[in-house]
Amino acid sequence: MPTHSRHQRQHKNSRSYSRLDTKTIVNSVLLVLYALLAGIATFLMYSHNILAFRHFNIIYTALLVVVLVVSLVLIIRKKGKLVVTVLLVIFSIVAAASLFAFKSLIDVAGNLNETASYSEIEMSVVVPTNSSISDVTELSSVQAPTGADGSNIEALLSQIKSDKGVNLTTDTVDSYQAAYENLINGSSQAMVLNSAYSSLLELSYDNYESNLKTIYTYKVKKNISNDVSSSNKNVFNIYISGIDTYGSISTVSRSDVNIILTVNMDTHKILMTSTPRDSYVQIPDGGANQYDKLTHAGIYGVETSEKTLENLYGIDIDYYARVNFTSFMNLIDAIGGVTVYNDQAFTSSAGDSFEAGNINLNSDEALGFVRERYSLDNGDYDRGKNQLKVIKAIINKLTSFSSISNYSSIMSTLQDSVQTDMPLDTMMDLANTQLDSGKKFTITSQEVTGTGSTGELTSYAMPTASLYMIQLDDASVSSASQAIKDVMEGK
């Protein structure tokens, strides 16, 4: 055989082996990458109980393992190199997408829990708008209701001393309302103001905001703990606190919507109990066990609102979800809108018209629907019923398979508008139980009633204000309490 021909064949075989080795190396690298992505995704799935319904997690794991084993065997045998490349690329993308989705879910739940672990209260020193005082160093004392809000006031003054080197003394008054009136009538130079009370004061005084000048602000951060644990993880109460404010979801503010969701996963029943925001109730903690509007409980923190309702109905509340109603309504767009039955035709204060019968609502329409009370026959009672209708419609959408397709939008909206102390593992247990059963929840609602009046009852937070409040009917409260307990007992 000629030497030249032999060299040509050797060179050709060398190039062929080189190409073969390159494909094998590429596939080996892809296999390692796929194994890494699939391994992390699987670990997150099992450690957080994700997709644990109808054996979906087991099927998903088996599929990933089969792809891994088949690819490994083919690489070792140096067969089907192109098939292995395509297979590994496709399933690496699948594993990466799963990993991203699982990690996003865990991060969102973590954020929901993190913001629920603390509250923020903006404390300020304010003076009249026309005051020549522009800095706290020009003051020696301030008026403050130390008996009603001592810890927050002390935290503010301590920060001022540390930051400005000024040791301010306090002239004690009974309430922020008294301090504000003294400031405006000129009998004091400056006062401490808890921002949670601002919404109360601006309802009672004209030009409230324009009358004040803020010269120092400090955010007090407080930890919130949840000590209650349900003995039956399938039966529990969730307190839904609806706020309508701008800024951080952790900012302390009034609670305009107060709903208890009693959930029984065994019987697939949910009872929604709404308590009017103007209910005259005994408020613990910062409320000093005095009577006041229920909405005012929120200014002492969500845990105080929770305790107030626990005491009112004689129940334990296991978790809470604090909802910024303005941004929460965006969830309705994420789930494709909701349909509710409207009992009475009305036009809202914003000019939106709602016909009687079944109506389809987007986020803007839903917000107008749940806010309106002045155009309704029974005012705040009917507004509470409309809020329950929208929440019920949202729950029905979220507990259906159709919501899975809008996963990303739903997660983003929840992160921006909700905080809850319910752990991710509990959320996943509930979601898996629901998806496993495929059953629809039977959702019912109730609202306690009473007699409303203006100026006849005294508010602890606003003692001299003439406020509208509702003296709850004892029989109505007792009936609602029993209904909650019946659902929990599976009746």
Legacy VTK file of the C-alpha trace (Angstrom):
# vtk DataFile Version 3.0
C-alpha trace
ASCII
DATASET POLYDATA
POINTS 491 float
0.000 0.000 0.000
1.411 3.420 -0.918
2.600 5.470 2.026
0.685 8.543 0.822
-2.723 6.719 0.880
-2.051 5.294 4.340
-1.300 8.788 5.691
-4.532 10.121 4.160
-6.628 7.401 5.849
-4.919 7.958 9.198
-5.501 11.710 8.937
-9.183 11.147 8.045
-9.682 8.728 10.960
-7.972 11.194 13.296
-10.388 13.962 12.300
-13.330 11.548 12.700
-12.225 10.517 16.192
-11.693 14.186 17.067
-15.249 15.028 16.047
-16.582 12.056 17.967
-14.623 12.998 21.081
-15.834 16.594 20.846
-19.495 15.493 20.738
-18.915 13.147 23.672
-17.285 15.932 25.688
-20.130 18.361 24.888
-22.744 15.794 25.895
-20.851 15.011 29.088
-20.801 18.694 30.013
-24.512 18.979 29.220
-25.181 15.909 31.365
-23.383 17.446 34.349
-25.279 20.736 33.878
-28.613 18.922 33.578
-27.896 16.771 36.640
-27.048 19.893 38.645
-30.202 21.798 37.587
-32.479 18.776 38.007
-30.942 17.945 41.390
-31.419 21.440 42.828
-34.962 21.721 41.413
-35.900 18.331 42.876
-34.391 19.226 46.244
-36.400 22.463 46.427
-39.557 20.667 45.312
-39.388 18.036 48.063
-38.001 20.279 50.819
-40.914 22.707 50.397
-43.584 20.164 49.466
-44.168 21.703 46.026
-46.317 19.809 43.465
-47.134 17.171 46.093
-50.554 16.352 44.669
-51.792 13.408 42.599
-48.213 12.001 42.699
-47.143 14.813 40.345
-43.865 15.318 42.198
-43.038 11.603 41.914
-43.894 11.515 38.203
-41.820 14.650 37.599
-38.857 13.167 39.504
-39.112 9.863 37.626
-39.066 11.699 34.283
-35.936 13.629 35.245
-34.203 10.438 36.413
-35.121 8.532 33.229
-33.651 11.309 31.077
-30.485 11.272 33.186
-30.048 7.490 33.017
-30.803 7.198 29.294
-28.406 10.039 28.463
-25.654 8.547 30.630
-25.983 5.084 29.028
-25.909 6.502 25.499
-22.867 8.654 26.287
-20.973 5.658 27.742
-21.849 3.545 24.700
-21.082 6.466 22.388
-24.383 6.085 20.600
-27.073 8.521 19.484
-24.912 11.551 20.170
-27.209 14.010 18.407
-30.266 12.574 20.178
-28.509 12.916 23.540
-27.562 16.531 22.786
-31.148 17.486 21.893
-32.564 15.564 24.865
-30.211 17.182 27.370
-30.709 20.688 25.992
-34.502 20.385 26.152
-34.618 18.909 29.647
-31.949 21.276 30.945
-34.287 24.107 29.926
-37.195 22.310 31.637
-35.156 21.824 34.826
-33.950 25.440 34.747
-37.508 26.719 34.284
-38.692 24.531 37.183
-35.848 25.741 39.358
-36.698 29.364 38.574
-40.396 28.824 39.324
-39.711 27.000 42.602
-37.151 29.594 43.710
-39.545 32.441 42.826
-42.308 30.817 44.862
-40.004 30.348 47.851
-38.708 33.931 47.601
-42.207 35.417 47.347
-43.420 33.405 50.337
-40.301 34.448 52.205
-41.027 38.100 51.481
-44.655 37.704 52.557
-43.477 36.179 55.841
-40.609 38.629 56.334
-42.820 41.729 56.116
-45.259 40.029 58.495
-42.558 39.572 61.107
-42.351 43.273 61.865
-44.340 46.505 61.733
-43.199 50.035 60.986
-44.551 53.099 62.745
-43.546 56.539 61.535
-43.069 58.837 64.515
-42.553 62.559 63.992
-42.148 65.877 65.730
-44.430 68.472 64.134
-44.996 72.193 64.580
-47.572 74.598 63.104
-46.924 75.460 59.455
-46.247 79.112 60.246
-43.829 78.308 63.096
-40.304 79.701 62.878
-38.990 76.442 64.408
-37.315 74.267 61.779
-35.236 71.813 63.825
-35.746 69.781 67.007
-32.586 71.352 68.470
-34.625 74.535 68.897
-37.010 72.738 71.278
-36.746 71.770 74.921
-40.068 69.921 75.219
-42.933 68.476 73.176
-46.504 67.509 73.931
-47.210 63.784 73.705
-49.788 61.240 74.962
-47.266 59.103 76.846
-50.016 57.155 78.579
-51.542 56.004 75.288
-48.435 55.534 73.119
-45.521 55.489 75.551
-43.157 52.973 73.924
-43.253 54.592 70.483
-42.807 58.082 71.928
-39.889 56.886 74.040
-38.252 55.296 70.975
-38.571 58.574 69.035
-37.154 60.740 71.838
-34.301 58.291 72.378
-33.409 58.492 68.694
-33.522 62.292 68.791
-31.153 62.307 71.761
-28.772 59.949 69.963
-29.016 61.746 66.622
-29.246 65.397 67.667
-27.915 65.399 71.214
-31.147 66.943 72.502
-32.913 65.552 75.570
-36.544 66.579 74.983
-38.962 66.410 77.880
-42.632 65.596 77.385
-45.656 67.576 78.424
-48.161 64.769 78.825
-51.631 65.010 77.290
-54.429 62.451 77.107
-54.445 61.892 73.347
-52.961 62.908 70.011
-56.224 64.736 69.400
-55.644 66.921 72.488
-52.035 67.545 71.463
-53.134 68.606 67.975
-55.771 71.002 69.301
-53.238 72.558 71.685
-50.778 72.976 68.834
-53.301 74.670 66.559
-54.703 77.012 69.234
-51.174 78.139 70.150
-50.916 76.684 73.643
-47.947 74.513 72.653
-44.999 74.831 70.280
-44.565 71.235 69.125
-46.017 67.776 69.460
-45.129 64.169 68.800
-47.269 62.529 66.092
-47.775 58.849 65.350
-48.565 58.638 61.606
-51.140 55.909 62.239
-53.284 58.550 63.952
-53.072 60.974 61.034
-55.943 59.326 59.185
-58.081 59.711 62.329
-57.246 63.382 62.778
-57.746 64.363 59.150
-61.312 63.057 59.268
-62.157 65.416 62.124
-60.221 68.566 61.222
-60.263 70.683 58.079
-56.892 71.486 56.501
-55.253 69.046 58.919
-52.266 68.208 56.721
-51.611 71.809 55.629
-51.661 72.979 59.269
-48.550 70.961 60.178
-44.841 71.107 59.424
-42.704 68.053 60.142
-39.249 68.806 61.551
-38.107 65.300 62.505
-39.143 61.769 61.509
-38.087 58.328 62.679
-39.478 54.897 61.806
-39.948 52.610 64.777
-39.637 48.958 63.815
-41.300 46.336 66.015
-41.143 42.557 65.794
-44.416 40.629 65.563
-44.646 37.056 66.823
-47.344 34.486 66.168
-47.703 32.094 69.091
-50.905 30.326 68.041
-50.663 26.931 66.350
-53.714 25.005 65.246
-54.093 21.485 66.611
-55.662 20.453 63.307
-53.727 21.790 60.321
-56.757 21.251 58.082
-59.004 23.512 60.183
-57.973 27.074 60.940
-58.966 30.742 61.066
-57.277 33.476 59.045
-57.773 37.128 59.845
-57.916 39.276 56.690
-57.034 42.879 57.476
-57.696 45.219 54.575
-55.860 48.528 54.505
-55.986 51.214 51.840
-52.753 53.141 52.235
-49.666 53.965 50.215
-46.145 52.941 51.143
-44.810 49.796 52.768
-47.279 47.009 53.522
-45.669 46.848 56.988
-46.707 50.404 57.851
-49.113 50.461 60.787
-52.509 51.882 59.825
-56.248 51.549 60.388
-57.909 48.351 59.232
-60.847 49.189 56.982
-61.731 45.590 56.133
-61.939 42.990 58.908
-62.792 39.475 57.790
-62.244 36.100 59.435
-61.854 33.176 57.021
-62.770 29.937 58.771
-61.382 27.135 56.613
-62.142 23.436 56.970
-60.112 21.490 54.398
-61.772 18.203 55.426
-65.304 19.367 54.624
-64.202 21.865 51.954
-66.094 24.669 53.622
-65.069 28.282 54.044
-67.035 30.719 56.180
-66.283 34.425 55.791
-67.252 36.534 58.806
-67.203 40.288 58.298
-67.181 42.726 61.199
-68.027 46.365 60.295
-65.093 48.738 60.656
-67.226 51.063 62.820
-68.103 48.352 65.351
-67.753 49.563 68.957
-65.505 46.913 70.508
-63.080 46.456 73.377
-59.497 46.843 72.128
-56.578 45.275 74.059
-52.861 46.188 74.049
-52.445 49.818 72.977
-56.209 50.223 73.213
-55.944 49.694 76.999
-58.980 47.355 76.912
-61.160 50.409 76.278
-64.000 50.585 73.767
-63.420 52.160 70.373
-64.023 51.678 66.660
-62.726 48.362 65.377
-60.827 50.148 62.608
-58.839 52.002 65.288
-57.405 48.698 66.554
-55.165 48.691 63.484
-53.239 51.740 64.705
-51.819 49.582 67.513
-50.708 46.893 65.060
-52.304 44.016 63.169
-51.811 41.726 66.168
-54.100 44.006 68.206
-56.845 43.795 65.571
-56.412 40.023 65.641
-56.732 39.837 69.431
-59.763 42.142 69.350
-61.649 39.752 67.086
-60.484 36.692 69.010
-61.961 38.214 72.175
-65.142 39.298 70.408
-65.972 35.839 69.017
-64.257 33.617 71.600
-62.018 31.881 69.050
-58.324 31.470 68.221
-57.025 33.001 65.005
-54.140 30.964 63.604
-52.822 33.240 60.872
-53.336 36.666 59.442
-53.032 38.177 56.000
-52.728 41.930 55.786
-53.836 43.214 52.407
-53.276 46.549 50.752
-56.631 46.674 49.005
-55.553 49.185 46.359
-52.774 46.994 44.947
-54.517 43.725 45.842
-57.214 44.544 43.307
-54.557 44.093 40.602
-54.759 40.396 41.393
-58.161 40.429 39.707
-56.524 41.319 36.390
-53.932 38.571 36.920
-56.688 35.956 37.273
-58.702 37.313 34.348
-61.333 39.332 36.241
-64.148 38.163 38.484
-67.918 37.837 38.234
-70.125 38.770 41.187
-73.848 39.118 41.749
-74.863 42.691 42.533
-78.018 42.966 44.643
-78.730 46.624 43.906
-77.907 48.973 41.062
-75.835 51.966 42.162
-73.448 54.628 40.965
-70.273 55.044 42.992
-68.895 58.348 44.223
-66.285 58.091 41.457
-69.076 57.939 38.840
-68.930 54.218 37.994
-72.311 52.567 37.419
-73.014 49.010 38.546
-76.162 47.324 37.273
-78.123 44.773 39.286
-77.429 41.105 38.517
-74.222 39.328 37.484
-71.464 41.805 36.644
-67.921 41.257 35.375
-65.266 43.328 37.110
-61.694 44.222 36.295
-59.361 45.604 38.972
-60.455 49.257 38.686
-64.134 48.351 38.673
-63.702 45.973 41.612
-61.955 48.654 43.658
-64.854 51.047 43.059
-67.315 48.266 43.870
-65.766 47.409 47.263
-65.121 51.014 48.318
-68.580 52.468 47.832
-70.953 52.826 50.774
-72.756 56.163 50.429
-74.825 55.069 47.395
-75.909 51.780 48.986
-79.208 51.232 50.791
-77.556 50.009 54.004
-74.277 51.901 53.789
-71.374 50.161 55.490
-73.259 46.863 55.851
-73.781 46.609 52.102
-70.188 47.633 51.445
-69.066 44.778 53.694
-71.240 42.361 51.720
-69.750 43.588 48.440
-66.243 43.100 49.816
-67.137 39.528 50.748
-68.494 38.889 47.244
-65.261 40.022 45.578
-63.056 38.062 47.993
-65.194 34.955 47.454
-64.815 35.334 43.680
-61.030 35.693 44.046
-60.811 32.584 46.247
-62.807 30.567 43.719
-60.413 31.597 40.950
-57.277 30.985 42.993
-58.369 27.480 44.040
-58.936 26.401 40.422
-56.427 24.910 37.980
-56.852 27.937 35.684
-54.824 30.105 38.066
-51.688 28.015 37.428
-51.303 29.550 33.954
-51.078 33.013 35.548
-48.540 31.914 38.156
-45.998 34.681 37.511
-48.494 37.563 37.604
-50.225 36.181 40.692
-46.934 35.800 42.578
-45.822 39.324 41.671
-49.134 40.848 42.760
-49.218 38.948 46.045
-45.677 40.036 46.858
-46.570 43.701 46.362
-49.851 43.745 48.231
-49.994 41.028 50.896
-48.148 40.073 54.054
-48.941 36.932 56.010
-47.502 34.912 58.867
-48.619 31.627 57.294
-45.427 29.638 56.506
-44.723 28.447 52.950
-44.950 24.774 53.978
-48.456 25.367 55.327
-49.443 27.216 52.153
-48.160 24.339 50.031
-49.948 21.742 52.183
-53.202 23.599 51.647
-52.616 24.061 47.917
-51.681 20.385 47.477
-54.719 19.226 49.474
-56.964 21.358 47.284
-55.369 20.296 43.984
-55.356 16.661 45.087
-59.052 16.622 45.862
-60.162 18.770 42.953
-63.274 19.652 44.930
-64.718 23.135 44.981
-65.078 24.912 48.283
-68.527 25.763 49.562
-68.108 29.398 50.539
-70.651 31.126 52.762
-70.562 34.500 54.467
-72.040 36.334 57.422
-71.846 39.799 58.914
-72.583 40.901 62.450
-75.038 43.747 62.862
-75.933 46.398 65.401
-77.259 49.910 65.886
-75.297 52.863 64.537
-75.150 56.349 66.032
-73.028 59.489 65.823
-71.597 61.170 68.904
-73.265 58.883 71.454
-70.267 56.597 72.058
-66.784 57.680 73.178
-63.678 56.760 71.211
-60.562 55.959 73.260
-58.233 57.173 70.467
-60.330 60.284 69.671
-62.119 61.037 72.956
-63.658 64.408 72.044
-64.557 63.597 68.419
-68.155 62.980 67.361
-67.754 59.707 65.486
-70.154 57.256 63.884
-69.965 53.896 65.654
-72.045 50.726 65.766
-73.146 49.128 69.031
-73.128 45.458 68.055
-76.124 43.273 68.811
-75.111 40.576 71.312
-77.353 37.970 69.663
-75.769 38.683 66.271
-72.240 38.294 67.683
-73.204 35.083 69.503
-74.770 33.625 66.358
-71.695 34.466 64.275
-69.405 32.951 66.893
-71.373 29.708 66.896
-71.369 29.549 63.101
-67.556 29.813 63.109
-67.266 27.023 65.651
-69.720 24.833 63.703
-67.579 25.056 60.549
-64.453 24.258 62.549
-66.162 21.200 64.044
-67.256 20.000 60.605
-70.959 20.605 61.108
LINES 1 492
491 0 1 2 3 4 5 6 7 8 9 10 11 12 13 14 15 16 17 18 19 20 21 22 23 24 25 26 27 28 29 30 31 32 33 34 35 36 37 38 39 40 41 42 43 44 45 46 47 48 49 50 51 52 53 54 55 56 57 58 59 60 61 62 63 64 65 66 67 68 69 70 71 72 73 74 75 76 77 78 79 80 81 82 83 84 85 86 87 88 89 90 91 92 93 94 95 96 97 98 99 100 101 102 103 104 105 106 107 108 109 110 111 112 113 114 115 116 117 118 119 120 121 122 123 124 125 126 127 128 129 130 131 132 133 134 135 136 137 138 139 140 141 142 143 144 145 146 147 148 149 150 151 152 153 154 155 156 157 158 159 160 161 162 163 164 165 166 167 168 169 170 171 172 173 174 175 176 177 178 179 180 181 182 183 184 185 186 187 188 189 190 191 192 193 194 195 196 197 198 199 200 201 202 203 204 205 206 207 208 209 210 211 212 213 214 215 216 217 218 219 220 221 222 223 224 225 226 227 228 229 230 231 232 233 234 235 236 237 238 239 240 241 242 243 244 245 246 247 248 249 250 251 252 253 254 255 256 257 258 259 260 261 262 263 264 265 266 267 268 269 270 271 272 273 274 275 276 277 278 279 280 281 282 283 284 285 286 287 288 289 290 291 292 293 294 295 296 297 298 299 300 301 302 303 304 305 306 307 308 309 310 311 312 313 314 315 316 317 318 319 320 321 322 323 324 325 326 327 328 329 330 331 332 333 334 335 336 337 338 339 340 341 342 343 344 345 346 347 348 349 350 351 352 353 354 355 356 357 358 359 360 361 362 363 364 365 366 367 368 369 370 371 372 373 374 375 376 377 378 379 380 381 382 383 384 385 386 387 388 389 390 391 392 393 394 395 396 397 398 399 400 401 402 403 404 405 406 407 408 409 410 411 412 413 414 415 416 417 418 419 420 421 422 423 424 425 426 427 428 429 430 431 432 433 434 435 436 437 438 439 440 441 442 443 444 445 446 447 448 449 450 451 452 453 454 455 456 457 458 459 460 461 462 463 464 465 466 467 468 469 470 471 472 473 474 475 476 477 478 479 480 481 482 483 484 485 486 487 488 489 490
